[in-house]
Amino acid sequence: MIRPLMFAVLVSLAGVAAAETLHGRVSEIIDGDTLRVELAQRGPSLVRLAWVDAPDRLQEHGEAARASLNALAAQRAVRLETVSGPPGLLRATVWVTPQEIPCRSEDCPKTLDLGHAQITRGMAWHDRRSLGQPAQAFGQYEHAEFEAKVRRIGLWAAKNPTPPWDWRPR
């Protein structure tokens, strides 16, 4: 009993140690939850928003989700809090300065979580399948998705939108 518990603690600590904060500028929006970021120390990197899954580009609402992320993040300075990253793809919480804040410096506070914003706009699902999301963020993402559903905005305007994880195998 103690060995599995120790293993779980070690695995969770290893995940924490691997997390890092990176800074860069968005150079391209790939789809509603993926962007290319020019990172200061690493160069161009493909970044997937953590704990979010937006419709694929060929899926219904896919282009709308991409346009939404583009409006929020195109050519903007960002802060990434990495969650994981296989070679060639980082998963991260990505933060920008909200557009309504009149700050032109690279050092402006990055307080808008792009994943949460996409969910709030009804442009993505909260991806509960991924482990490790902090409890407070989990609750915020859950509430944002619930509110978007109730307001019937974005993809929630459709009667039964198909999540990307069900659409992809087709």
Summary of the structure (lengths in Angstrom):
residues: 170
radius of gyration: 16.6
end to end distance: 42.2
largest distance: 55.0
contacts: 495
relative contact order: 0.17
helix: 36%
strand: 26%
